[in-house]
Amino acid sequence: MKDKLINLIKNASNIVVMTGAGISVPSGIPDFRSASGLYQSSPEYILSHTYFMKHTDKFYEFYKDKMIYQSAKPNSAHQLLAKLEEMGKVKAILTQNIDGLHQAAGSKNILELHGSVHRNYCLKCGKFHQLKDIIKAEKVPHCDCGGVIKPDVVLYEEPLDNDVLSKAIHNLDQADMLLVIGTSLLVNPAAALVGYFSKGKLVIINKSPTPYDAMADLIIRDPLENVLTLDLINYI
């Protein structure tokens, strides 16, 4: 399996990567939809726009406890993708994650489909705030103007950014390989982006089946930390 993955990467010149929560599990961040994932506790309503507006204090209690992992560091998979970008192999990373670990690993061309915990803005004046402003607030974080600060993450009931989606579709249309890592491909519209890829090899590395497995040229179920290791660079 690993040899076939190496050969596919070798032969590709325009790789687009789509990542989900699974890529950050080795960094200590829980995933969402696996048997032991966060969504076993059904937090969809808590992470909705309605809940944020009506119960902002309760939202932030959950958000700070379950969605922010300040001590998390990039793992070998994040680092490998950054190296492949340096080599000119990876042209874009489309991530459903909000943890910022791709940036921390050194990747540059990242499209954050669901936003980032590292960006926050005031609902009243629009001023942007860093993650530390969220962390240091005892309850609901407020801007100097008195407005409530909202994380720049896509909550349930909120649309994805059209500009980000357009760039994602453009990159997928140009790609000769799509590497899917650590996502069940169940959440639309992000998962539906796979349908815009049609010109090359599809590789899915995920511990559970996805709706797109039948289309894949290679499926790997092994743990990411055993597959996407930095030594792969030596064989590409």
Secondary structure in CASP SS format (residue, H / E / C, confidence):
PFRMAT SS
TARGET T0000
AUTHOR 0000-0000-0000
METHOD secondary structure of the structure
MODEL  1
M C 1.00
K H 1.00
D H 1.00
K H 1.00
L H 1.00
I H 1.00
N H 1.00
L H 1.00
I H 1.00
K H 1.00
N H 1.00
A C 1.00
S C 1.00
N C 1.00
I E 1.00
V E 1.00
V E 1.00
M E 1.00
T E 1.00
G C 1.00
A H 1.00
G H 1.00
I H 1.00
S H 1.00
V H 1.00
P H 1.00
S H 1.00
G C 1.00
I C 1.00
P C 1.00
D C 1.00
F C 1.00
R C 1.00
S C 1.00
A C 1.00
S C 1.00
G C 1.00
L H 1.00
Y H 1.00
Q H 1.00
S H 1.00
S C 1.00
P C 1.00
E C 1.00
Y C 1.00
I C 1.00
L C 1.00
S E 1.00
H H 1.00
T H 1.00
Y H 1.00
F H 1.00
M H 1.00
K H 1.00
H C 1.00
T H 1.00
D H 1.00
K H 1.00
F H 1.00
Y H 1.00
E H 1.00
F H 1.00
Y H 1.00
K H 1.00
D H 1.00
K H 1.00
M C 1.00
I C 1.00
Y C 1.00
Q C 1.00
S C 1.00
A C 1.00
K C 1.00
P C 1.00
N C 1.00
S H 1.00
A H 1.00
H H 1.00
Q H 1.00
L H 1.00
L H 1.00
A H 1.00
K H 1.00
L H 1.00
E H 1.00
E H 1.00
M C 1.00
G C 1.00
K C 1.00
V E 1.00
K E 1.00
A E 1.00
I E 1.00
L E 1.00
T E 1.00
Q C 1.00
N C 1.00
I C 1.00
D C 1.00
G C 1.00
L H 1.00
H H 1.00
Q H 1.00
A H 1.00
A H 1.00
G C 1.00
S C 1.00
K C 1.00
N C 1.00
I E 1.00
L E 1.00
E E 1.00
L C 1.00
H C 1.00
G E 1.00
S E 1.00
V E 1.00
H E 1.00
R E 1.00
N E 1.00
Y E 1.00
C E 1.00
L C 1.00
K C 1.00
C C 1.00
G C 1.00
K C 1.00
F E 1.00
H E 1.00
Q C 1.00
L H 1.00
K H 1.00
D H 1.00
I H 1.00
I H 1.00
K H 1.00
A C 1.00
E C 1.00
K C 1.00
V C 1.00
P C 1.00
H E 1.00
C C 1.00
D C 1.00
C C 1.00
G C 1.00
G C 1.00
V E 1.00
I E 1.00
K E 1.00
P E 1.00
D E 1.00
V E 1.00
V C 1.00
L C 1.00
Y E 1.00
E C 1.00
E C 1.00
P C 1.00
L C 1.00
D C 1.00
N H 1.00
D H 1.00
V H 1.00
L H 1.00
S H 1.00
K H 1.00
A H 1.00
I H 1.00
H H 1.00
N H 1.00
L H 1.00
D H 1.00
Q H 1.00
A C 1.00
D C 1.00
M E 1.00
L E 1.00
L E 1.00
V E 1.00
I E 1.00
G C 1.00
T C 1.00
S C 1.00
L C 1.00
L C 1.00
V C 1.00
N C 1.00
P C 1.00
A C 1.00
A H 1.00
A H 1.00
L H 1.00
V H 1.00
G H 1.00
Y H 1.00
F C 1.00
S C 1.00
K C 1.00
G C 1.00
K E 1.00
L E 1.00
V E 1.00
I E 1.00
I E 1.00
N C 1.00
K C 1.00
S C 1.00
P C 1.00
T C 1.00
P C 1.00
Y C 1.00
D H 1.00
A H 1.00
M H 1.00
A C 1.00
D C 1.00
L E 1.00
I E 1.00
I E 1.00
R C 1.00
D C 1.00
P C 1.00
L H 1.00
E H 1.00
N H 1.00
V H 1.00
L C 1.00
T C 1.00
L H 1.00
D H 1.00
L H 1.00
I H 1.00
N H 1.00
Y H 1.00
I C 1.00
END
